[in-house]
């Protein structure tokens, strides 16, 4: 029986063709050939993707066939970026349960919230919901999503870890508000937020410190950076795509030199030119060698969902490349097991929080920002 929670619909040949052609990430040649084989239609492996999509889209599709296409987008489109929020006190499990029950009682019709204890002191909240985007193609307008929120007590603080999505952030805000209402007191909350720093130099320093000071890690490569230009007087983003693209390439080259060769970013003439023009890093993807020289190469991503303000921090531990028994690196990157991914993610969270505290202390004291040498 179909799941009637998702509304029934029909789709035209054009909409099915658009779905197949939307991205090779979702439907490559091999996927389309397999879709044909499931219908007992065997196309030539030499057929181009557009030709395969055109041929398949002209077939008759049942409701279950259309749901398969939708389900494929739901699976491939799940974001892996996470974030964390730290409360300045330790909250008991009974209090966590009471706050969780409050948000469950206020859940919306299109969402299902469940909660359960985790260990002796933690709690887990799971939110299943539908995400709508009417600006997307027909098959991507509705996605069934799930947000898992982990709540643990660590070192006298309560740490919430959750997906970096609007929905998850909203549920966490409601949960914290419920805890505050029950305690009848405001709870100090710590998040990675650079909006208090208007100097583009400090914002860029946050990222260069992040890629250089992860525990037991040696920088391996910097793959990409994103930059913004801050207009200090008007407080608006300048719309000059050509200048921003050039600045991005220049910054990427400079940051690679910092990470791999231990060079001083702040002392370089190229960076000083970018800084004076108001450019700063807002997102970075890089790789490190864990426990050099024998550990795996791990790929990270970190940035802000509100880049101009440097607010709403999120990160991802994307993939890794392990070694053969002979000690040689494997050729391909593979998914990271959950336990290792959680460990690497917590290291990144703690490092980012330490860097933020350090930058605030140095700024308050008026101390010059120093550049650490890359770990070798």
C-alpha positions as CSV (number, residue, x, y, z in Angstrom):
1,X,0.0,0.0,0.0
2,X,1.3,3.5,-0.8
3,X,2.2,5.9,2.0
4,X,-0.7,8.4,1.8
5,X,1.2,10.9,4.1
6,X,2.9,11.9,0.8
7,X,0.2,13.2,-1.5
8,X,-0.6,11.2,-4.7
9,X,0.4,12.9,-7.9
10,X,1.0,12.4,-11.6
11,X,4.0,13.4,-13.6
12,X,4.6,14.3,-17.2
13,X,7.3,13.0,-19.4
14,X,9.1,16.4,-19.1
15,X,9.1,16.2,-15.3
16,X,10.5,12.7,-15.3
17,X,13.1,13.7,-17.8
18,X,14.1,16.7,-15.7
19,X,14.4,14.5,-12.6
20,X,16.7,12.1,-14.4
21,X,18.8,14.9,-15.9
22,X,18.9,17.0,-12.7
23,X,22.4,15.8,-11.6
24,X,24.8,13.0,-12.4
25,X,25.1,12.6,-8.7
26,X,21.6,11.4,-8.5
27,X,21.2,9.6,-11.9
28,X,24.3,8.7,-13.7
29,X,24.5,6.4,-16.8
30,X,24.9,3.2,-14.6
31,X,21.8,4.2,-12.6
32,X,19.7,4.8,-15.7
33,X,20.8,1.5,-17.3
34,X,19.8,-0.3,-14.1
35,X,16.4,1.5,-14.2
36,X,15.9,0.2,-17.7
37,X,16.9,-3.3,-16.7
38,X,14.3,-3.3,-14.0
39,X,11.7,-2.8,-16.7
40,X,13.3,-5.6,-18.8
41,X,14.7,-2.9,-21.2
42,X,18.4,-3.3,-22.0
43,X,20.0,-0.2,-23.4
44,X,23.5,0.0,-24.8
45,X,26.2,0.9,-22.2
46,X,27.5,3.4,-24.9
47,X,24.3,5.4,-24.8
48,X,24.7,9.0,-23.5
49,X,22.9,10.0,-20.3
50,X,20.6,12.4,-22.0
51,X,19.5,9.7,-24.5
52,X,18.8,7.2,-21.7
53,X,16.8,9.8,-19.7
54,X,14.8,10.6,-22.8
55,X,14.0,7.0,-23.5
56,X,13.1,6.1,-19.9
57,X,10.9,9.2,-19.4
58,X,8.6,8.1,-22.2
59,X,7.7,4.9,-20.4
60,X,4.5,4.4,-18.3
61,X,5.1,5.1,-14.6
62,X,3.0,3.8,-11.7
63,X,2.7,5.5,-8.3
64,X,5.4,3.2,-6.9
65,X,7.7,4.0,-9.8
66,X,7.4,7.7,-9.1
67,X,8.0,7.1,-5.4
68,X,11.2,5.3,-6.3
69,X,12.5,8.4,-8.0
70,X,11.4,10.6,-5.0
71,X,13.0,8.2,-2.6
72,X,16.3,8.3,-4.5
73,X,16.4,12.1,-4.1
74,X,15.6,11.8,-0.4
75,X,18.5,9.4,0.1
76,X,21.0,11.3,-2.0
77,X,20.0,14.7,-0.7
78,X,20.5,14.1,3.0
79,X,22.9,16.7,4.4
80,X,25.7,15.5,6.6
81,X,26.6,18.8,8.1
82,X,26.3,19.1,11.9
83,X,26.7,21.7,14.6
84,X,26.7,22.0,18.4
85,X,25.5,24.2,21.1
86,X,26.8,24.2,24.7
87,X,24.8,25.1,27.7
88,X,26.7,26.5,30.7
89,X,25.3,24.1,33.3
90,X,24.8,20.4,33.7
91,X,21.1,19.4,33.3
92,X,19.8,16.2,34.9
93,X,18.1,13.5,32.9
94,X,14.7,14.1,34.6
95,X,14.9,17.8,33.5
96,X,15.8,16.7,30.0
97,X,12.9,14.3,29.9
98,X,10.5,17.0,31.0
99,X,11.6,19.5,28.4
100,X,11.5,16.8,25.7
101,X,7.9,15.9,26.6
102,X,7.0,19.6,26.2
103,X,8.2,19.9,22.7
104,X,6.7,16.5,21.8
105,X,3.3,17.9,23.0
106,X,3.7,20.9,20.7
107,X,4.8,19.0,17.6
108,X,3.2,19.9,14.2
109,X,1.0,17.7,12.1
110,X,3.7,17.0,9.5
111,X,6.3,16.0,12.1
112,X,6.9,13.2,14.5
113,X,9.1,13.8,17.6
114,X,10.3,10.9,19.8
115,X,12.7,11.0,22.7
116,X,14.5,8.5,24.9
117,X,17.3,8.4,27.5
118,X,20.9,7.8,26.3
119,X,23.2,6.3,28.8
120,X,23.0,7.5,32.4
121,X,23.0,11.2,31.8
122,X,22.2,11.9,28.2
123,X,19.1,12.1,26.0
124,X,18.3,11.6,22.3
125,X,15.6,13.4,20.4
126,X,14.5,12.3,16.9
127,X,12.4,14.5,14.6
128,X,10.9,13.0,11.4
129,X,9.4,15.7,9.1
130,X,8.7,16.7,5.5
131,X,10.8,19.4,3.9
132,X,9.1,21.4,1.1
133,X,11.0,23.4,-1.5
134,X,8.7,24.7,-4.3
135,X,11.6,26.2,-6.1
136,X,13.0,22.7,-6.8
137,X,12.1,20.3,-9.6
138,X,8.8,18.4,-9.1
139,X,10.5,15.3,-7.6
140,X,12.6,17.3,-5.2
141,X,9.9,19.5,-3.8
142,X,9.1,17.2,-0.9
143,X,11.7,15.3,1.0
144,X,11.2,13.1,4.0
145,X,13.9,14.1,6.5
146,X,15.0,13.1,10.0
147,X,17.0,15.1,12.5
148,X,18.7,13.3,15.4
149,X,19.6,15.5,18.3
150,X,22.1,14.2,20.9
151,X,22.2,15.7,24.4
152,X,25.1,14.8,26.7
153,X,26.6,16.2,29.9
154,X,30.3,16.8,29.6
155,X,32.6,18.6,32.1
156,X,29.8,20.4,33.9
157,X,28.1,21.5,30.6
158,X,25.2,20.2,28.6
159,X,26.2,19.8,24.9
160,X,23.6,19.5,22.1
161,X,24.8,18.1,18.8
162,X,22.4,18.2,15.8
163,X,22.1,18.6,12.0
164,X,22.9,22.1,10.8
165,X,19.4,22.6,9.4
166,X,16.7,25.2,10.0
167,X,14.4,22.5,11.4
168,X,16.9,21.0,13.8
169,X,18.0,24.5,15.0
170,X,14.3,25.4,15.6
171,X,13.7,22.2,17.7
172,X,16.9,22.8,19.7
173,X,15.8,26.4,20.4
174,X,12.4,25.2,21.6
175,X,14.0,22.6,23.8
176,X,16.4,25.1,25.5
177,X,13.5,27.5,26.0
178,X,11.5,24.7,27.7
179,X,14.5,24.0,30.0
180,X,14.7,27.7,30.9
181,X,11.0,27.9,31.6
182,X,11.2,24.9,33.9
183,X,14.2,26.3,35.7
184,X,12.8,29.9,35.6
185,X,16.3,31.1,34.7
186,X,18.2,32.0,31.6
187,X,20.9,29.5,30.8
188,X,24.2,30.7,29.3
189,X,24.7,29.3,25.8
190,X,27.9,29.0,23.8
191,X,28.0,28.6,20.0
192,X,30.7,29.2,17.4
193,X,29.8,32.7,16.2
194,X,32.2,35.3,14.8
195,X,29.6,38.1,14.3
196,X,31.2,40.1,17.1
197,X,34.4,40.4,15.1
198,X,34.1,43.1,12.4
199,X,37.8,42.7,11.4
200,X,38.1,40.4,8.3
201,X,41.6,39.5,9.5
202,X,40.2,37.9,12.7
203,X,37.6,36.0,10.8
204,X,40.2,34.5,8.4
205,X,42.5,33.7,11.4
206,X,39.7,31.5,12.9
207,X,39.9,29.2,9.8
208,X,43.6,29.2,9.5
209,X,44.0,28.2,13.1
210,X,41.3,25.6,12.7
211,X,43.0,23.7,9.9
212,X,46.4,24.0,11.6
213,X,45.7,23.0,15.2
214,X,43.4,19.9,15.1
215,X,44.8,17.4,17.7
216,X,47.2,14.7,16.3
217,X,46.8,16.1,12.8
218,X,49.2,17.2,10.1
219,X,47.7,19.4,7.3
220,X,47.6,17.5,4.0
221,X,45.8,19.8,1.6
222,X,43.3,22.6,1.3
223,X,40.8,21.8,-1.3
224,X,38.6,24.9,-1.5
225,X,37.7,28.1,0.3
226,X,34.8,30.6,0.1
227,X,35.2,34.3,0.7
228,X,33.0,37.3,1.4
229,X,33.6,41.0,1.2
230,X,32.6,43.1,4.1
231,X,31.7,46.7,3.4
232,X,32.4,48.2,6.8
233,X,30.6,51.5,6.2
234,X,27.4,50.3,4.5
235,X,27.3,46.9,6.1
236,X,26.2,45.2,2.9
237,X,27.7,42.6,0.6
238,X,29.1,44.0,-2.6
239,X,27.8,42.4,-5.8
240,X,31.0,41.9,-7.7
241,X,31.2,38.2,-8.7
242,X,34.4,38.6,-10.7
243,X,36.3,40.2,-7.9
244,X,35.0,37.6,-5.4
245,X,36.1,34.7,-7.7
246,X,39.6,36.2,-8.1
247,X,39.8,36.8,-4.3
248,X,38.7,33.2,-3.7
249,X,41.5,31.8,-5.9
250,X,44.1,34.1,-4.3
251,X,43.0,33.1,-0.8
252,X,43.0,29.4,-1.6
253,X,46.6,29.7,-2.8
254,X,47.7,31.6,0.3
255,X,45.9,29.3,2.8
256,X,47.5,26.2,1.2
257,X,50.9,27.8,1.7
258,X,50.0,28.5,5.4
259,X,48.8,24.9,6.0
260,X,51.4,23.0,4.1
261,X,54.5,25.1,4.4
262,X,54.0,26.9,7.7
263,X,54.2,30.3,6.0
264,X,52.8,33.4,7.6
265,X,49.5,34.4,6.1
266,X,49.4,37.8,7.8
267,X,52.8,38.9,6.6
268,X,52.2,38.2,2.9
269,X,51.6,41.2,0.7
270,X,48.9,39.3,-1.2
271,X,46.8,38.7,1.9
272,X,47.3,42.2,3.2
273,X,45.8,43.4,-0.2
274,X,42.8,41.0,0.3
275,X,42.3,42.2,3.9
276,X,42.3,45.8,3.0
277,X,39.7,45.2,0.4
278,X,37.5,43.5,3.1
279,X,37.8,39.9,2.1
280,X,37.6,37.1,4.7
281,X,37.1,33.3,4.6
282,X,33.6,32.0,5.4
283,X,33.9,28.3,4.4
284,X,36.8,25.9,4.0
285,X,37.3,22.2,3.0
286,X,40.6,20.6,3.9
287,X,42.4,17.3,4.6
288,X,44.7,16.2,7.4
289,X,46.8,13.2,8.1
290,X,45.7,11.8,11.5
291,X,48.4,10.6,13.8
292,X,51.2,11.2,11.2
293,X,52.7,9.5,9.5
294,X,50.7,6.3,9.8
295,X,47.1,7.5,10.3
296,X,44.4,8.0,7.7
297,X,43.8,11.1,5.6
298,X,40.6,12.7,6.8
299,X,38.6,15.3,4.9
300,X,36.8,18.1,6.8
301,X,34.5,21.0,5.9
302,X,33.6,24.0,8.2
303,X,31.8,27.2,7.6
304,X,28.9,29.4,8.4
305,X,25.3,29.3,7.0
306,X,25.2,33.1,7.4
307,X,28.5,33.9,5.8
308,X,28.4,37.7,5.8
309,X,27.8,37.7,9.6
310,X,29.8,34.5,10.3
311,X,26.9,33.0,12.2
312,X,25.3,29.5,12.4
313,X,28.5,27.5,12.3
314,X,28.4,24.0,10.8
315,X,30.9,21.3,9.9
316,X,31.2,17.9,8.3
317,X,33.6,15.0,8.6
318,X,33.3,13.9,5.0
319,X,35.4,10.9,4.1
320,X,38.8,9.3,4.7
321,X,41.5,7.4,3.0
322,X,43.0,4.6,5.0
323,X,46.1,2.5,4.4
324,X,46.7,-1.0,3.0
325,X,48.4,-3.6,5.3
326,X,51.6,-2.7,3.4
327,X,51.5,0.8,4.8
328,X,50.6,2.4,1.5
329,X,47.7,4.8,1.2
330,X,44.6,3.5,-0.6
331,X,43.7,5.2,-3.9
332,X,40.1,6.1,-3.0
333,X,38.4,7.8,-0.2
334,X,35.6,5.9,1.6
335,X,32.9,6.7,4.1
336,X,34.0,7.0,7.8
337,X,32.6,4.6,10.4
338,X,30.1,6.3,12.7
339,X,32.3,6.0,15.9
340,X,35.4,7.5,14.2
341,X,33.3,10.2,12.5
342,X,31.8,11.2,15.9
343,X,35.3,11.3,17.5
344,X,36.7,13.5,14.7
345,X,33.6,15.7,14.9
346,X,34.0,16.3,18.6
347,X,37.7,17.1,18.2
348,X,36.7,19.7,15.6
349,X,34.0,21.2,17.8
350,X,36.4,21.5,20.8
351,X,39.2,23.0,18.7
352,X,36.8,25.6,17.2
353,X,35.5,26.6,20.6
354,X,39.1,26.9,22.0
355,X,40.1,29.1,19.0
356,X,37.1,31.3,19.5
357,X,37.9,31.8,23.2
358,X,41.5,32.5,22.3
359,X,40.5,35.2,19.7
360,X,38.2,36.8,22.2
361,X,40.9,36.9,24.9
362,X,43.5,38.3,22.5
363,X,41.1,40.9,21.2
364,X,40.1,42.0,24.7
365,X,43.7,42.4,25.7
366,X,44.7,44.1,22.5
367,X,47.3,41.4,21.9
368,X,48.6,40.9,18.4
369,X,47.3,37.8,16.6
370,X,50.0,35.2,16.2
371,X,50.3,32.6,13.4
372,X,51.2,29.1,14.5
373,X,53.5,27.0,12.3
374,X,51.9,24.1,10.5
375,X,52.2,20.8,12.3
376,X,54.7,18.5,10.7
